[in-house]
Amino acid sequence: MDSTKKSQPADSKPHTKLAEDGYLPGDPIPVPEAIEMDTDSAWAMWQDSTQEPKPPTFDETVPMSLEDMPPIRKP
């Protein structure tokens, strides 16, 4: 018996990712479809996104007094 030949099971088929996904060599590469609906609103959104953000406004705060502060537990 020749031990240099590698045997394959009878039902084995060469598996490729292309065959599993349903694409065959030579098929066109799928590309996402971009639909441009309203260019004016898209341009306005782009301009809004590139502007400097406004600094946040904060309400006036008052610091807590030491007497009102709860006790600190030490580990």
All heavy atoms as a GROMACS GRO file, in nm:
protein
  583
    1MET      N    1   0.084  -0.117   0.000
    1MET     CA    2   0.000   0.000   0.000
    1MET      C    3   0.089   0.124   0.000
    1MET      O    4   0.185   0.132   0.074
    1MET     CB    5  -0.089  -0.001   0.123
    1MET     CG    6  -0.188   0.110   0.123
    1MET     SD    7  -0.314   0.065   0.242
    1MET     CE    8  -0.342   0.218   0.315
    2ASP      N    9   0.054   0.222  -0.080
    2ASP     CA   10   0.133   0.344  -0.094
    2ASP      C   11   0.090   0.442   0.015
    2ASP      O   12  -0.021   0.491   0.016
    2ASP     CB   13   0.114   0.404  -0.232
    2ASP     CG   14   0.209   0.518  -0.258
    2ASP    OD1   15   0.301   0.537  -0.176
    2ASP    OD2   16   0.190   0.587  -0.358
    3SER      N   17   0.180   0.472   0.108
    3SER     CA   18   0.146   0.561   0.219
    3SER      C   19   0.175   0.708   0.188
    3SER      O   20   0.151   0.794   0.270
    3SER     CB   21   0.222   0.518   0.344
    3SER     OG   22   0.361   0.531   0.320
    4THR      N   23   0.227   0.738   0.068
    4THR     CA   24   0.258   0.877   0.035
    4THR      C   25   0.134   0.951  -0.012
    4THR      O   26   0.131   1.073  -0.008
    4THR     CB   27   0.365   0.884  -0.075
    4THR    OG1   28   0.319   0.814  -0.189
    4THR    CG2   29   0.496   0.825  -0.024
    5LYS      N   30   0.031   0.881  -0.060
    5LYS     CA   31  -0.091   0.948  -0.104
    5LYS      C   32  -0.178   0.978   0.016
    5LYS      O   33  -0.193   0.896   0.105
    5LYS     CB   34  -0.168   0.861  -0.201
    5LYS     CG   35  -0.102   0.847  -0.336
    5LYS     CD   36  -0.195   0.773  -0.428
    5LYS     CE   37  -0.134   0.761  -0.565
    5LYS     NZ   38  -0.222   0.690  -0.656
    6LYS      N   39  -0.234   1.096   0.016
    6LYS     CA   40  -0.326   1.133   0.123
    6LYS      C   41  -0.467   1.103   0.074
    6LYS      O   42  -0.506   1.141  -0.036
    6LYS     CB   43  -0.313   1.281   0.156
    6LYS     CG   44  -0.180   1.316   0.218
    6LYS     CD   45  -0.175   1.461   0.255
    6LYS     CE   46  -0.040   1.496   0.314
    6LYS     NZ   47  -0.028   1.636   0.348
    7SER      N   48  -0.541   1.035   0.155
    7SER     CA   49  -0.677   1.001   0.114
    7SER      C   50  -0.775   1.103   0.172
    7SER      O   51  -0.756   1.156   0.281
    7SER     CB   52  -0.714   0.860   0.162
    7SER     OG   53  -0.712   0.858   0.303
    8GLN      N   54  -0.880   1.131   0.094
    8GLN     CA   55  -0.985   1.222   0.137
    8GLN      C   56  -1.113   1.141   0.150
    8GLN      O   57  -1.134   1.045   0.078
    8GLN     CB   58  -1.005   1.333   0.034
    8GLN     CG   59  -0.888   1.427   0.022
    8GLN     CD   60  -0.916   1.537  -0.080
    8GLN    OE1   61  -1.017   1.534  -0.148
    8GLN    NE2   62  -0.826   1.631  -0.089
    9PRO      N   63  -1.200   1.182   0.240
    9PRO     CA   64  -1.328   1.112   0.249
    9PRO      C   65  -1.404   1.125   0.117
    9PRO      O   66  -1.387   1.221   0.042
    9PRO     CB   67  -1.402   1.185   0.361
    9PRO     CG   68  -1.296   1.257   0.438
    9PRO     CD   69  -1.184   1.282   0.342
   10ALA      N   70  -1.490   1.028   0.088
   10ALA     CA   71  -1.559   1.023  -0.041
   10ALA      C   72  -1.653   1.142  -0.062
   10ALA      O   73  -1.669   1.189  -0.173
   10ALA     CB   74  -1.638   0.892  -0.052
   11ASP      N   75  -1.714   1.193   0.046
   11ASP     CA   76  -1.810   1.301   0.028
   11ASP      C   77  -1.748   1.439   0.047
   11ASP      O   78  -1.820   1.538   0.052
   11ASP     CB   79  -1.927   1.283   0.125
   11ASP     CG   80  -1.883   1.291   0.269
   11ASP    OD1   81  -1.762   1.279   0.296
   11ASP    OD2   82  -1.970   1.307   0.355
   12SER      N   83  -1.616   1.448   0.057
   12SER     CA   84  -1.554   1.579   0.079
   12SER      C   85  -1.549   1.657  -0.052
   12SER      O   86  -1.522   1.603  -0.158
   12SER     CB   87  -1.414   1.564   0.137
   12SER     OG   88  -1.327   1.513   0.038
   13LYS      N   89  -1.578   1.785  -0.041
   13LYS     CA   90  -1.572   1.876  -0.156
   13LYS      C   91  -1.480   1.990  -0.117
   13LYS      O   92  -1.472   2.027   0.000
   13LYS     CB   93  -1.710   1.933  -0.188
   13LYS     CG   94  -1.811   1.829  -0.228
   13LYS     CD   95  -1.945   1.896  -0.252
   13LYS     CE   96  -2.053   1.794  -0.278
   13LYS     NZ   97  -2.184   1.854  -0.290
   14PRO      N   98  -1.413   2.048  -0.213
   14PRO     CA   99  -1.330   2.165  -0.177
   14PRO      C  100  -1.422   2.281  -0.139
   14PRO      O  101  -1.512   2.318  -0.213
   14PRO     CB  102  -1.251   2.194  -0.304
   14PRO     CG  103  -1.325   2.127  -0.414
   14PRO     CD  104  -1.400   2.013  -0.352
   15HIS      N  105  -1.404   2.332  -0.018
   15HIS     CA  106  -1.487   2.443   0.029
   15HIS      C  107  -1.411   2.573   0.011
   15HIS      O  108  -1.296   2.585   0.049
   15HIS     CB  109  -1.520   2.426   0.178
   15HIS     CG  110  -1.610   2.309   0.203
   15HIS    ND1  111  -1.742   2.310   0.168
   15HIS    CD2  112  -1.586   2.189   0.258
   15HIS    CE1  113  -1.796   2.195   0.203
   15HIS    NE2  114  -1.703   2.119   0.257
   16THR      N  115  -1.479   2.668  -0.047
   16THR     CA  116  -1.421   2.801  -0.060
   16THR      C  117  -1.522   2.901  -0.006
   16THR      O  118  -1.642   2.876  -0.008
   16THR     CB  119  -1.388   2.837  -0.206
   16THR    OG1  120  -1.509   2.837  -0.280
   16THR    CG2  121  -1.290   2.738  -0.266
   17LYS      N  122  -1.474   3.012   0.042
   17LYS     CA  123  -1.561   3.116   0.096
   17LYS      C  124  -1.651   3.170  -0.014
   17LYS      O  125  -1.766   3.202   0.010
   17LYS     CB  126  -1.478   3.227   0.158
   17LYS     CG  127  -1.562   3.330   0.229
   17LYS     CD  128  -1.478   3.405   0.327
   17LYS     CE  129  -1.555   3.511   0.399
   17LYS     NZ  130  -1.664   3.464   0.479
   18LEU      N  131  -1.601   3.180  -0.136
   18LEU     CA  132  -1.683   3.232  -0.245
   18LEU      C  133  -1.803   3.143  -0.272
   18LEU      O  134  -1.913   3.192  -0.293
   18LEU     CB  135  -1.599   3.247  -0.372
   18LEU     CG  136  -1.488   3.350  -0.368
   18LEU    CD1  137  -1.406   3.346  -0.496
   18LEU    CD2  138  -1.544   3.488  -0.348
   19ALA      N  139  -1.784   3.013  -0.269
   19ALA     CA  140  -1.895   2.922  -0.296
   19ALA      C  141  -1.997   2.929  -0.184
   19ALA      O  142  -2.117   2.921  -0.209
   19ALA     CB  143  -1.843   2.781  -0.315
   20GLU      N  144  -1.953   2.944  -0.059
   20GLU     CA  145  -2.046   2.952   0.053
   20GLU      C  146  -2.128   3.080   0.050
   20GLU      O  147  -2.245   3.081   0.086
   20GLU     CB  148  -1.971   2.944   0.185
   20GLU     CG  149  -1.907   2.810   0.209
   20GLU     CD  150  -1.818   2.810   0.331
   20GLU    OE1  151  -1.807   2.914   0.399
   20GLU    OE2  152  -1.759   2.706   0.358
   21ASP      N  153  -2.069   3.190   0.006
   21ASP     CA  154  -2.139   3.318   0.003
   21ASP      C  155  -2.228   3.334  -0.119
   21ASP      O  156  -2.306   3.427  -0.126
   21ASP     CB  157  -2.039   3.433   0.007
   21ASP     CG  158  -1.968   3.442   0.141
   21ASP    OD1  159  -2.019   3.388   0.240
   21ASP    OD2  160  -1.862   3.506   0.145
   22GLY      N  161  -2.214   3.250  -0.216
   22GLY     CA  162  -2.296   3.261  -0.336
   22GLY      C  163  -2.231   3.341  -0.448
   22GLY      O  164  -2.295   3.371  -0.547
   23TYR      N  165  -2.107   3.378  -0.433
   23TYR     CA  166  -2.037   3.452  -0.538
   23TYR      C  167  -1.944   3.356  -0.611
   23TYR      O  168  -1.882   3.269  -0.552
   23TYR     CB  169  -1.954   3.568  -0.480
   23TYR     CG  170  -2.039   3.673  -0.416
   23TYR    CD1  171  -2.035   3.694  -0.279
   23TYR    CD2  172  -2.122   3.753  -0.493
   23TYR    CE1  173  -2.114   3.790  -0.220
   23TYR    CE2  174  -2.201   3.850  -0.435
   23TYR     CZ  175  -2.196   3.868  -0.298
   23TYR     OH  176  -2.273   3.964  -0.241
   24LEU      N  177  -1.935   3.378  -0.737
   24LEU     CA  178  -1.845   3.298  -0.819
   24LEU      C  179  -1.737   3.388  -0.876
   24LEU      O  180  -1.757   3.508  -0.892
   24LEU     CB  181  -1.923   3.231  -0.932
   24LEU     CG  182  -2.032   3.133  -0.887
   24LEU    CD1  183  -2.111   3.085  -1.007
   24LEU    CD2  184  -1.971   3.015  -0.813
   25PRO      N  185  -1.623   3.331  -0.910
   25PRO     CA  186  -1.519   3.414  -0.972
   25PRO      C  187  -1.573   3.479  -1.099
   25PRO      O  188  -1.640   3.416  -1.179
   25PRO     CB  189  -1.408   3.314  -1.003
   25PRO     CG  190  -1.430   3.201  -0.908
   25PRO     CD  191  -1.578   3.195  -0.887
   26GLY      N  192  -1.546   3.607  -1.114
   26GLY     CA  193  -1.592   3.681  -1.231
   26GLY      C  194  -1.719   3.760  -1.204
   26GLY      O  195  -1.756   3.846  -1.284
   27ASP      N  196  -1.789   3.732  -1.093
   27ASP     CA  197  -1.908   3.810  -1.059
   27ASP      C  198  -1.865   3.951  -1.022
   27ASP      O  199  -1.757   3.973  -0.968
   27ASP     CB  200  -1.982   3.748  -0.941
   27ASP     CG  201  -2.060   3.623  -0.980
   27ASP    OD1  202  -2.073   3.598  -1.101
   27ASP    OD2  203  -2.107   3.553  -0.888
   28PRO      N  204  -1.951   4.050  -1.048
   28PRO     CA  205  -1.916   4.187  -1.008
   28PRO      C  206  -1.916   4.199  -0.855
   28PRO      O  207  -1.991   4.131  -0.786
   28PRO     CB  208  -2.027   4.273  -1.070
   28PRO     CG  209  -2.140   4.179  -1.092
   28PRO     CD  210  -2.080   4.044  -1.116
   29ILE      N  211  -1.829   4.285  -0.805
   29ILE     CA  212  -1.820   4.308  -0.662
   29ILE      C  213  -1.939   4.394  -0.621
   29ILE      O  214  -1.965   4.498  -0.679
   29ILE     CB  215  -1.688   4.379  -0.626
   29ILE    CG1  216  -1.570   4.291  -0.665
   29ILE    CG2  217  -1.683   4.416  -0.479
   29ILE    CD1  218  -1.436   4.358  -0.649
   30PRO      N  219  -2.015   4.350  -0.519
   30PRO     CA  220  -2.130   4.431  -0.477
   30PRO      C  221  -2.084   4.562  -0.412
   30PRO      O  222  -1.988   4.564  -0.336
   30PRO     CB  223  -2.202   4.343  -0.376
   30PRO     CG  224  -2.106   4.236  -0.339
   30PRO     CD  225  -2.002   4.227  -0.445
   31VAL      N  226  -2.151   4.669  -0.446
   31VAL     CA  227  -2.120   4.801  -0.390
   31VAL      C  228  -2.248   4.859  -0.331
   31VAL      O  229  -2.357   4.836  -0.382
   31VAL     CB  230  -2.065   4.897  -0.498
   31VAL    CG1  231  -1.919   4.880  -0.522
   31VAL    CG2  232  -2.141   4.886  -0.627
   32PRO      N  233  -2.235   4.932  -0.221
   32PRO     CA  234  -2.354   4.993  -0.162
   32PRO      C  235  -2.411   5.100  -0.254
   32PRO      O  236  -2.339   5.166  -0.329
   32PRO     CB  237  -2.303   5.054  -0.032
   32PRO     CG  238  -2.157   5.066  -0.048
   32PRO     CD  239  -2.115   4.962  -0.146
   33GLU      N  240  -2.540   5.114  -0.248
   33GLU     CA  241  -2.607   5.211  -0.333
   33GLU      C  242  -2.631   5.338  -0.253
   33GLU      O  243  -2.687   5.334  -0.143
   33GLU     CB  244  -2.741   5.155  -0.381
   33GLU     CG  245  -2.811   5.243  -0.480
   33GLU     CD  246  -2.938   5.177  -0.531
   33GLU    OE1  247  -2.939   5.056  -0.550
   33GLU    OE2  248  -3.034   5.250  -0.551
   34ALA      N  249  -2.587   5.451  -0.305
   34ALA     CA  250  -2.608   5.579  -0.238
   34ALA      C  251  -2.710   5.658  -0.318
   34ALA      O  252  -2.695   5.680  -0.438
   34ALA     CB  253  -2.477   5.657  -0.230
   35ILE      N  254  -2.816   5.698  -0.250
   35ILE     CA  255  -2.921   5.775  -0.315
   35ILE      C  256  -2.916   5.916  -0.258
   35ILE      O  257  -2.926   5.936  -0.137
   35ILE     CB  258  -3.059   5.711  -0.290
   35ILE    CG1  259  -3.061   5.570  -0.348
   35ILE    CG2  260  -3.169   5.797  -0.352
   35ILE    CD1  261  -3.184   5.492  -0.313
   36GLU      N  262  -2.902   6.013  -0.347
   36GLU     CA  263  -2.895   6.152  -0.306
   36GLU      C  264  -3.034   6.212  -0.320
   36GLU      O  265  -3.087   6.224  -0.429
   36GLU     CB  266  -2.795   6.226  -0.396
   36GLU     CG  267  -2.750   6.356  -0.340
   36GLU     CD  268  -2.637   6.413  -0.422
   36GLU    OE1  269  -2.541   6.342  -0.448
   36GLU    OE2  270  -2.650   6.529  -0.461
   37MET      N  271  -3.095   6.245  -0.205
   37MET     CA  272  -3.232   6.294  -0.206
   37MET      C  273  -3.239   6.446  -0.218
   37MET      O  274  -3.303   6.498  -0.307
   37MET     CB  275  -3.306   6.249  -0.080
   37MET     CG  276  -3.321   6.100  -0.073
   37MET     SD  277  -3.444   6.049  -0.186
   37MET     CE  278  -3.540   5.941  -0.090
   38ASP      N  279  -3.177   6.515  -0.124
   38ASP     CA  280  -3.188   6.660  -0.118
   38ASP      C  281  -3.050   6.717  -0.092
   38ASP      O  282  -3.001   6.713   0.020
   38ASP     CB  283  -3.286   6.700  -0.008
   38ASP     CG  284  -3.315   6.849  -0.008
   38ASP    OD1  285  -3.264   6.920  -0.094
   38ASP    OD2  286  -3.390   6.892   0.081
   39THR      N  287  -2.990   6.772  -0.193
   39THR     CA  288  -2.852   6.820  -0.178
   39THR      C  289  -2.844   6.944  -0.091
   39THR      O  290  -2.743   6.965  -0.024
   39THR     CB  291  -2.791   6.851  -0.316
   39THR    OG1  292  -2.873   6.947  -0.382
   39THR    CG2  293  -2.781   6.726  -0.399
   40ASP      N  294  -2.948   7.027  -0.089
   40ASP     CA  295  -2.942   7.149  -0.006
   40ASP      C  296  -2.940   7.115   0.142
   40ASP      O  297  -2.862   7.171   0.219
   40ASP     CB  298  -3.062   7.240  -0.037
   40ASP     CG  299  -3.054   7.298  -0.178
   40ASP    OD1  300  -2.940   7.311  -0.229
   40ASP    OD2  301  -3.160   7.328  -0.235
   41SER      N  302  -3.024   7.021   0.185
   41SER     CA  303  -3.025   6.987   0.327
   41SER      C  304  -2.898   6.910   0.364
   41SER      O  305  -2.848   6.923   0.475
   41SER     CB  306  -3.150   6.906   0.363
   41SER     OG  307  -3.149   6.783   0.296
   42ALA      N  308  -2.845   6.829   0.272
   42ALA     CA  309  -2.721   6.757   0.300
   42ALA      C  310  -2.605   6.855   0.317
   42ALA      O  311  -2.521   6.839   0.405
   42ALA     CB  312  -2.691   6.658   0.189
   43TRP      N  313  -2.602   6.958   0.233
   43TRP     CA  314  -2.496   7.059   0.243
   43TRP      C  315  -2.511   7.137   0.373
   43TRP      O  316  -2.412   7.167   0.440
   43TRP     CB  317  -2.499   7.152   0.123
   43TRP     CG  318  -2.393   7.257   0.128
   43TRP    CD1  319  -2.411   7.390   0.148
   43TRP    CD2  320  -2.252   7.236   0.120
   43TRP    NE1  321  -2.290   7.454   0.150
   43TRP    CE2  322  -2.190   7.361   0.132
   43TRP    CE3  323  -2.172   7.124   0.102
   43TRP    CZ2  324  -2.053   7.378   0.129
   43TRP    CZ3  325  -2.035   7.141   0.098
   43TRP    CH2  326  -1.977   7.266   0.111
   44ALA      N  327  -2.633   7.169   0.414
   44ALA     CA  328  -2.655   7.241   0.539
   44ALA      C  329  -2.611   7.156   0.658
   44ALA      O  330  -2.550   7.207   0.752
   44ALA     CB  331  -2.801   7.280   0.552
   45MET      N  332  -2.640   7.027   0.656
   45MET     CA  333  -2.597   6.939   0.764
   45MET      C  334  -2.444   6.931   0.769
   45MET      O  335  -2.384   6.927   0.877
   45MET     CB  336  -2.658   6.799   0.748
   45MET     CG  337  -2.804   6.798   0.779
   45MET     SD  338  -2.895   6.642   0.764
   45MET     CE  339  -2.779   6.518   0.729
   46TRP      N  340  -2.380   6.928   0.652
   46TRP     CA  341  -2.234   6.924   0.649
   46TRP      C  342  -2.175   7.052   0.708
   46TRP      O  343  -2.081   7.048   0.787
   46TRP     CB  344  -2.184   6.904   0.506
   46TRP     CG  345  -2.036   6.921   0.494
   46TRP    CD1  346  -1.969   7.025   0.440
   46TRP    CD2  347  -1.935   6.830   0.541
   46TRP    NE1  348  -1.833   7.007   0.450
   46TRP    CE2  349  -1.811   6.887   0.512
   46TRP    CE3  350  -1.940   6.707   0.604
   46TRP    CZ2  351  -1.692   6.824   0.543
   46TRP    CZ3  352  -1.820   6.645   0.636
   46TRP    CH2  353  -1.699   6.704   0.605
   47GLN      N  354  -2.232   7.166   0.672
   47GLN     CA  355  -2.182   7.292   0.726
   47GLN      C  356  -2.201   7.299   0.877
   47GLN      O  357  -2.114   7.348   0.948
   47GLN     CB  358  -2.252   7.410   0.658
   47GLN     CG  359  -2.205   7.432   0.516
   47GLN     CD  360  -2.275   7.549   0.450
   47GLN    OE1  361  -2.391   7.575   0.476
   47GLN    NE2  362  -2.203   7.618   0.363
   48ASP      N  363  -2.314   7.250   0.927
   48ASP     CA  364  -2.337   7.248   1.072
   48ASP      C  365  -2.236   7.158   1.142
   48ASP      O  366  -2.191   7.188   1.253
   48ASP     CB  367  -2.478   7.199   1.103
   48ASP     CG  368  -2.584   7.303   1.066
   48ASP    OD1  369  -2.547   7.420   1.046
   48ASP    OD2  370  -2.702   7.264   1.058
   49SER      N  371  -2.200   7.048   1.081
   49SER     CA  372  -2.109   6.954   1.146
   49SER      C  373  -1.965   7.004   1.149
   49SER      O  374  -1.885   6.958   1.231
   49SER     CB  375  -2.114   6.817   1.077
   49SER     OG  376  -2.055   6.824   0.949
   50THR      N  377  -1.928   7.095   1.060
   50THR     CA  378  -1.790   7.142   1.056
   50THR      C  379  -1.769   7.270   1.137
   50THR      O  380  -1.655   7.316   1.148
   50THR     CB  381  -1.745   7.167   0.912
   50THR    OG1  382  -1.833   7.262   0.851
   50THR    CG2  383  -1.745   7.038   0.832
   51GLN      N  384  -1.874   7.327   1.195
   51GLN     CA  385  -1.860   7.449   1.274
   51GLN      C  386  -1.805   7.415   1.412
   51GLN      O  387  -1.818   7.303   1.460
   51GLN     CB  388  -1.994   7.520   1.289
   51GLN     CG  389  -2.043   7.581   1.160
   51GLN     CD  390  -2.177   7.650   1.180
   51GLN    OE1  391  -2.235   7.644   1.287
   51GLN    NE2  392  -2.227   7.713   1.076
   52GLU      N  393  -1.744   7.515   1.473
   52GLU     CA  394  -1.694   7.498   1.610
   52GLU      C  395  -1.812   7.478   1.704
   52GLU      O  396  -1.912   7.549   1.693
   52GLU     CB  397  -1.615   7.622   1.653
   52GLU     CG  398  -1.479   7.634   1.590
   52GLU     CD  399  -1.383   7.528   1.643
   52GLU    OE1  400  -1.388   7.496   1.763
   52GLU    OE2  401  -1.304   7.479   1.562
   53PRO      N  402  -1.801   7.382   1.794
   53PRO     CA  403  -1.913   7.362   1.888
   53PRO      C  404  -1.923   7.478   1.986
   53PRO      O  405  -1.823   7.540   2.024
   53PRO     CB  406  -1.878   7.232   1.959
   53PRO     CG  407  -1.733   7.217   1.941
   53PRO     CD  408  -1.696   7.286   1.813
   54LYS      N  409  -2.046   7.508   2.027
   54LYS     CA  410  -2.067   7.614   2.125
   54LYS      C  411  -2.026   7.563   2.262
   54LYS      O  412  -2.052   7.448   2.295
   54LYS     CB  413  -2.214   7.654   2.127
   54LYS     CG  414  -2.261   7.714   1.997
   54LYS     CD  415  -2.409   7.745   2.004
   54LYS     CE  416  -2.458   7.794   1.870
   54LYS     NZ  417  -2.604   7.811   1.868
   55PRO      N  418  -1.961   7.647   2.342
   55PRO     CA  419  -1.922   7.600   2.476
   55PRO      C  420  -2.048   7.575   2.559
   55PRO      O  421  -2.147   7.648   2.548
   55PRO     CB  422  -1.838   7.715   2.532
   55PRO     CG  423  -1.871   7.834   2.450
   55PRO     CD  424  -1.918   7.784   2.317
   56PRO      N  425  -2.046   7.472   2.642
   56PRO     CA  426  -2.165   7.442   2.722
   56PRO      C  427  -2.188   7.550   2.828
   56PRO      O  428  -2.094   7.612   2.877
   56PRO     CB  429  -2.132   7.308   2.786
   56PRO     CG  430  -1.984   7.300   2.785
   56PRO     CD  431  -1.938   7.380   2.666
   57THR      N  432  -2.312   7.571   2.859
   57THR     CA  433  -2.345   7.666   2.965
   57THR      C  434  -2.380   7.586   3.090
   57THR      O  435  -2.442   7.481   3.082
   57THR     CB  436  -2.464   7.755   2.924
   57THR    OG1  437  -2.576   7.671   2.894
   57THR    CG2  438  -2.430   7.838   2.802
   58PHE      N  439  -2.336   7.636   3.202
   58PHE     CA  440  -2.359   7.568   3.328
   58PHE      C  441  -2.442   7.657   3.419
   58PHE      O  442  -2.428   7.780   3.420
   58PHE     CB  443  -2.226   7.534   3.398
   58PHE     CG  444  -2.141   7.440   3.318
   58PHE    CD1  445  -2.032   7.486   3.247
   58PHE    CD2  446  -2.171   7.305   3.313
   58PHE    CE1  447  -1.953   7.400   3.173
   58PHE    CE2  448  -2.093   7.218   3.240
   58PHE     CZ  449  -1.984   7.266   3.169
   59ASP      N  450  -2.528   7.595   3.499
   59ASP     CA  451  -2.606   7.669   3.597
   59ASP      C  452  -2.517   7.710   3.712
   59ASP      O  453  -2.412   7.648   3.737
   59ASP     CB  454  -2.721   7.583   3.650
   59ASP     CG  455  -2.825   7.555   3.542
   59ASP    OD1  456  -2.836   7.637   3.449
   59ASP    OD2  457  -2.894   7.453   3.553
   60GLU      N  458  -2.558   7.814   3.782
   60GLU     CA  459  -2.484   7.857   3.899
   60GLU      C  460  -2.492   7.748   4.006
   60GLU      O  461  -2.598   7.687   4.026
   60GLU     CB  462  -2.541   7.988   3.954
   60GLU     CG  463  -2.509   8.108   3.869
   60GLU     CD  464  -2.362   8.143   3.871
   60GLU    OE1  465  -2.297   8.132   3.978
   60GLU    OE2  466  -2.311   8.180   3.765
   61THR      N  467  -2.381   7.721   4.071
   61THR     CA  468  -2.378   7.620   4.176
   61THR      C  469  -2.325   7.682   4.304
   61THR      O  470  -2.256   7.784   4.302
   61THR     CB  471  -2.288   7.502   4.137
   61THR    OG1  472  -2.157   7.550   4.114
   61THR    CG2  473  -2.341   7.432   4.014
   62VAL      N  474  -2.358   7.616   4.413
   62VAL     CA  475  -2.312   7.662   4.545
   62VAL      C  476  -2.239   7.546   4.609
   62VAL      O  477  -2.292   7.434   4.613
   62VAL     CB  478  -2.432   7.705   4.632
   62VAL    CG1  479  -2.384   7.748   4.770
   62VAL    CG2  480  -2.510   7.815   4.564
   63PRO      N  481  -2.118   7.567   4.660
   63PRO     CA  482  -2.047   7.455   4.722
   63PRO      C  483  -2.115   7.411   4.851
   63PRO      O  484  -2.178   7.490   4.920
   63PRO     CB  485  -1.907   7.510   4.748
   63PRO     CG  486  -1.920   7.657   4.741
   63PRO     CD  487  -2.040   7.688   4.657
   64MET      N  488  -2.102   7.283   4.883
   64MET     CA  489  -2.160   7.227   5.004
   64MET      C  490  -2.076   7.268   5.124
   64MET      O  491  -1.953   7.273   5.116
   64MET     CB  492  -2.164   7.074   4.992
   64MET     CG  493  -2.222   7.004   5.112
   64MET     SD  494  -2.209   6.825   5.100
   64MET     CE  495  -2.340   6.791   4.987
   65SER      N  496  -2.142   7.295   5.233
   65SER     CA  497  -2.066   7.331   5.354
   65SER      C  498  -2.011   7.203   5.417
   65SER      O  499  -2.064   7.093   5.396
   65SER     CB  500  -2.157   7.405   5.453
   65SER     OG  501  -2.254   7.317   5.502
   66LEU      N  502  -1.906   7.217   5.495
   66LEU     CA  503  -1.844   7.101   5.558
   66LEU      C  504  -1.937   7.035   5.659
   66LEU      O  505  -1.932   6.914   5.680
   66LEU     CB  506  -1.714   7.141   5.625
   66LEU     CG  507  -1.599   7.174   5.530
   66LEU    CD1  508  -1.478   7.222   5.610
   66LEU    CD2  509  -1.562   7.056   5.446
   67GLU      N  510  -2.024   7.112   5.722
   67GLU     CA  511  -2.117   7.056   5.820
   67GLU      C  512  -2.222   6.968   5.753
   67GLU      O  513  -2.269   6.870   5.812
   67GLU     CB  514  -2.188   7.168   5.898
   67GLU     CG  515  -2.097   7.248   5.989
   67GLU     CD  516  -2.021   7.356   5.914
   67GLU    OE1  517  -2.071   7.406   5.811
   67GLU    OE2  518  -1.910   7.390   5.956
   68ASP      N  519  -2.262   7.000   5.632
   68ASP     CA  520  -2.363   6.923   5.561
   68ASP      C  521  -2.305   6.799   5.493
   68ASP      O  522  -2.380   6.711   5.450
   68ASP     CB  523  -2.432   7.008   5.455
   68ASP     CG  524  -2.510   7.124   5.516
   68ASP    OD1  525  -2.549   7.112   5.635
   68ASP    OD2  526  -2.532   7.222   5.445
   69MET      N  527  -2.175   6.790   5.486
   69MET     CA  528  -2.111   6.679   5.417
   69MET      C  529  -2.121   6.551   5.499
   69MET      O  530  -2.099   6.553   5.621
   69MET     CB  531  -1.964   6.714   5.393
   69MET     CG  532  -1.895   6.626   5.297
   69MET     SD  533  -1.738   6.705   5.256
   69MET     CE  534  -1.650   6.566   5.204
   70PRO      N  535  -2.156   6.438   5.436
   70PRO     CA  536  -2.165   6.312   5.512
   70PRO      C  537  -2.026   6.266   5.554
   70PRO      O  538  -1.925   6.301   5.495
   70PRO     CB  539  -2.226   6.214   5.412
   70PRO     CG  540  -2.200   6.272   5.279
   70PRO     CD  541  -2.191   6.419   5.296
   71PRO      N  542  -2.021   6.186   5.662
   71PRO     CA  543  -1.889   6.139   5.710
   71PRO      C  544  -1.823   6.047   5.607
   71PRO      O  545  -1.889   5.973   5.536
   71PRO     CB  546  -1.921   6.062   5.839
   71PRO     CG  547  -2.066   6.033   5.831
   71PRO     CD  548  -2.130   6.136   5.743
   72ILE      N  549  -1.692   6.053   5.600
   72ILE     CA  550  -1.614   5.972   5.507
   72ILE      C  551  -1.567   5.848   5.581
   72ILE      O  552  -1.502   5.858   5.686
   72ILE     CB  553  -1.496   6.051   5.450
   72ILE    CG1  554  -1.548   6.174   5.376
   72ILE    CG2  555  -1.412   5.964   5.359
   72ILE    CD1  556  -1.438   6.268   5.330
   73ARG      N  557  -1.599   5.731   5.525
   73ARG     CA  558  -1.554   5.606   5.586
   73ARG      C  559  -1.416   5.570   5.538
   73ARG      O  560  -1.388   5.581   5.419
   73ARG     CB  561  -1.652   5.493   5.552
   73ARG     CG  562  -1.784   5.508   5.623
   73ARG     CD  563  -1.868   5.388   5.597
   73ARG     NE  564  -1.947   5.415   5.477
   73ARG     CZ  565  -2.003   5.323   5.402
   73ARG    NH1  566  -1.991   5.197   5.433
   73ARG    NH2  567  -2.073   5.356   5.298
   74LYS      N  568  -1.333   5.525   5.629
   74LYS     CA  569  -1.198   5.481   5.590
   74LYS      C  570  -1.201   5.331   5.574
   74LYS      O  571  -1.262   5.259   5.653
   74LYS     CB  572  -1.096   5.520   5.698
   74LYS     CG  573  -1.079   5.670   5.708
   74LYS     CD  574  -0.972   5.705   5.807
   74LYS     CE  575  -0.959   5.856   5.813
   74LYS     NZ  576  -0.857   5.896   5.908
   75PRO      N  577  -1.132   5.278   5.474
   75PRO     CA  578  -1.133   5.133   5.451
   75PRO      C  579  -1.056   5.056   5.555
   75PRO      O  580  -0.976   5.091   5.626
   75PRO     CB  581  -1.069   5.116   5.315
   75PRO     CG  582  -1.007   5.244   5.278
   75PRO     CD  583  -1.061   5.349   5.371
   0.00000   0.00000   0.00000
